[in-house]
Amino acid sequence: MNFLEQVQQLDPRDVGRWPFLFRALAVGLVFLVVTGGLIYYFVNLGNLQDLRKAEAEQKALWQTFDQKQRKAANLEAYRQQLAEIERTFGAMLRQLPGKTEVPSLLVDISQTGLASGLQEHLFQPVSESRKDFYAELPIKIQLSGGYHEFGQFVSGIAALPRIVTLHDIEITRGGAKRSTSRGRGPAPSDELILNLTAKTYRYLDEEEAGAAAAEAKGDNKDSKTKRKKT
């Protein structure tokens, strides 16, 4: 009986009756299949994870490269934009007076009202408020006059070489004028009262700016501490 006939006579449901040679071959085949499956699972699975990781890194690198390429392509435009911002900021900074120039600016504001034909009833500078690199100086002002004079005053303020802004503007009618004719009541007055707050600004020197930054930092710490306590 040849080898093929012996294989055909094997009963797969009764492996125990197989000849020793066929049982050994069957065990060896199963061992090879299981070993190959385990090798494929562990080796290729690890390679698959590495492959996915490499693909993710490649994608991130391409995105970084694309961003840097766009920045490099627009570098000259960015430089021009930065130069324009610095020029504009410098021009605005030059409009802010220094500490020694503030008194003369206050005189200019007061003189602008008088030059417009207005009567000054109140000109009261208030304590300044320090910001990042500048200080804000509010001035409470009360003037009396007519609409045209008010317009001239606002135009005069806008024409000043320094930055001055007007806030909390309130216009009310003044008192009544007495009539000189007998038998007549008081005639209405054309005089108006203008109440407003003018704000001018000055830049802080390095020492003042450092103190303002330290003060702001301390305020932030205090606010955080209060929030934690609550």
C-alpha positions in Angstrom: 0.0 0.0 0.0 1.5 3.3 -1.1 1.6 6.6 0.9 -1.4 8.2 -0.8 -3.6 5.2 -0.1 -2.6 5.3 3.5 -3.5 9.0 3.7 -6.9 8.3 2.1 -7.7 5.6 4.7 -7.0 7.9 7.7 -10.1 8.8 9.7 -10.0 12.4 10.9 -12.4 11.6 13.6 -10.1 9.0 15.1 -6.6 10.5 15.1 -5.6 8.1 17.9 -5.6 5.1 15.5 -3.4 6.8 13.0 0.1 5.4 12.4 2.8 7.1 14.4 4.3 8.8 11.4 1.0 10.5 10.4 0.3 11.6 14.0 3.8 13.2 14.2 3.2 14.9 10.9 -0.2 16.2 12.0 1.2 17.5 15.3 4.1 19.2 13.5 1.7 20.8 11.0 -0.5 22.2 13.8 2.6 23.5 15.6 3.8 25.3 12.5 0.4 26.8 11.9 0.0 28.0 15.5 3.6 29.3 15.6 3.2 31.1 12.3 -0.1 32.7 13.5 1.6 33.9 16.7 4.6 35.3 14.9 2.3 37.2 12.4 0.1 38.5 15.2 2.9 39.9 17.5 5.4 40.9 14.9 3.0 42.5 12.3 0.8 44.0 15.0 3.8 45.9 16.5 4.8 47.0 13.0 1.3 48.2 12.3 1.3 50.4 15.4 4.7 51.8 14.5 3.4 52.4 11.0 0.4 54.3 12.3 2.6 56.3 14.6 5.0 57.2 11.8 2.0 58.2 9.6 0.7 60.5 12.3 4.2 62.1 12.8 4.5 62.5 9.0 1.2 64.3 8.9 2.2 66.6 11.7 5.5 67.4 10.1 3.8 68.2 6.8 1.4 70.6 8.6 4.4 72.3 10.3 6.2 72.5 7.0 3.2 74.0 5.3 2.8 76.6 8.0 6.4 77.6 7.9 6.4 77.7 4.1 3.5 80.1 4.1 5.2 82.3 6.7 8.4 82.3 4.7 6.4 83.2 1.5 4.8 86.1 3.4 7.8 87.2 5.4 8.4 90.4 3.5 4.7 91.4 3.8 4.9 90.7 7.6 8.0 92.9 7.9 6.3 95.7 6.1 3.2 95.3 8.3 5.4 95.3 11.4 7.2 98.4 10.2 3.9 100.2 9.6 2.6 99.2 13.0 5.8 100.5 14.7 5.6 103.8 12.7 1.9 104.3 13.6 2.6 103.4 17.3 5.5 105.8 17.4 3.4 108.6 15.9 0.7 108.0 18.5 3.3 107.8 21.3 4.6 111.2 20.3 1.2 112.6 20.8 1.3 111.6 24.4 2.9 114.3 26.6 5.5 113.6 29.2 5.1 114.3 32.9 6.7 117.8 32.5 4.5 118.7 29.5 1.2 118.0 31.3 0.8 121.4 33.0 1.2 123.3 29.6 -1.4 120.9 28.0 -3.9 121.7 30.8 -3.4 125.4 30.1 -4.0 124.7 26.4 -7.3 123.0 27.1 -8.4 125.8 29.4 -7.3 128.5 26.9 -9.2 126.7 24.1 -12.5 127.2 26.0 -11.8 130.8 26.7 -10.7 131.4 23.1 -14.0 130.0 21.9 -15.9 132.7 23.8 -17.0 130.4 26.6 -17.0 131.2 30.3 -15.2 128.7 32.4 -16.9 127.8 35.7 -15.0 124.6 36.6 -11.7 123.2 35.5 -10.8 120.4 38.0 -8.1 117.8 37.1 -8.8 114.4 38.8 -6.2 111.8 40.0 -4.6 110.1 37.1 -5.2 106.4 36.4 -2.2 104.3 35.3 -2.5 101.7 32.5 0.2 99.5 30.9 2.4 102.1 29.4 0.4 105.3 29.8 -1.5 107.3 32.4 -5.0 108.7 31.9 -5.7 112.1 33.3 -9.4 113.1 33.6 -10.4 116.8 33.9 -13.9 117.8 35.0 -14.9 120.9 33.0 -18.0 123.2 33.2 -18.4 125.9 30.5 -21.3 128.3 29.6 -22.1 129.8 26.3 -23.9 129.1 23.1 -24.0 126.2 20.6 -21.6 127.8 18.2 -19.1 128.5 20.9 -19.4 124.8 22.0 -18.7 123.7 18.4 -15.6 126.0 18.3 -14.4 124.5 21.6 -14.7 120.9 20.4 -13.0 121.8 17.1 -10.2 123.5 19.0 -9.7 120.5 21.3 -9.5 118.2 18.2 -6.9 120.5 16.7 -4.5 120.3 19.7 -1.2 118.5 19.0 -1.9 116.1 21.9 -4.5 113.5 22.3 -7.5 114.8 24.2 -10.9 112.9 24.3 -14.2 114.2 25.6 -16.6 112.1 27.7 -19.8 112.3 29.7 -21.0 115.4 27.7 -24.1 117.0 29.2 -25.7 120.3 27.9 -28.3 122.0 30.0 -30.1 125.4 29.6 -28.8 128.2 31.8 -30.8 130.6 34.0 -33.3 133.1 32.6 -32.4 136.7 31.9 -34.5 139.5 33.5 -36.4 141.8 31.0 -35.7 145.6 31.3 -39.3 146.4 30.2 -41.9 146.9 32.9 -44.9 144.6 33.1 -43.1 141.7 31.4 -41.8 138.5 32.9 -38.3 137.1 32.5 -37.2 136.4 29.0 -35.7 133.0 28.2 -31.9 132.9 28.1 -29.8 131.6 25.2 -27.0 130.6 27.5 -26.2 126.9 27.8 -24.2 125.0 30.4 -21.8 122.4 29.2 -20.5 119.7 31.6 -18.0 117.2 30.4 -14.9 115.2 31.3 -11.9 115.7 29.2 -9.3 113.0 29.2 -5.7 113.5 28.2 -2.9 110.9 28.4 0.8 110.8 29.1 3.3 108.1 28.6 5.0 106.5 31.6 8.8 106.4 31.9 10.5 103.1 32.5 10.4 103.4 36.3 6.7 104.3 36.3 5.8 101.6 33.8 7.6 99.0 36.0 5.8 100.1 39.1 2.5 100.0 37.2 3.2 96.5 36.0 4.1 95.4 39.5 1.0 97.0 40.9 -1.2 95.2 38.3 0.5 91.9 39.1 -0.2 92.4 42.8 -3.8 93.2 42.1 -4.2 90.0 40.1 -2.7 87.9 42.9 -5.0 89.5 45.4 -8.0 88.8 43.3 -7.0 85.2 42.8 -6.5 84.8 46.5 -9.9 86.2 47.2 -11.5 83.9 44.7 -9.8 80.9 46.3 -11.1 81.9 49.8 -14.6 82.3 48.5 
